[in-house]
Amino acid sequence: MRRILALDMGTVRIGVAVSDPLGMFATGIAVLSAEGEWEKELDDLMARYTPSVLLIGVPVRTTGQKGPEALRIEEQAKTLSERYPDAEVILHDERYSTVMAQQVLIEANVSRKGRKGKVDQVAAALILQSWLDRAGREQE
């Protein structure tokens, strides 16, 4: 099975998650600063995990339409596709992932301060897990 690396790309932070080698489970692994040199940090993660797929969450509106943020992420995905030619870049609807991540952290009794640093990582894991679950159902 192929390993997948997922990104939840915000304007302040970028959550990163990776699948296990069998492609069954997602694990949040990092939060990158979107205002820093996150591309270099992503280069390191891509080299470490050598994913065959780079999954990028796209915030689609509840109407199914794409707003300015989704269009920004699609442009970034094109750049990442050129940067990592050995990985297939796939866009995935990440509607409500941050809200769900907040809820997971609240239920886990993580403090407000603690949630701020983890929510993007958990959101990336939720995006990846939803994609893995759907991919698994399609293979059945």
Beta strands, then each sheet from edge to edge (+ up, - down):
strand 1: 4-9
strand 2: 13-19
strand 3: 26-33
strand 4: 53-58
strand 5: 88-93
sheet 1: 3+ 2- 1+ 4+ 5+
end
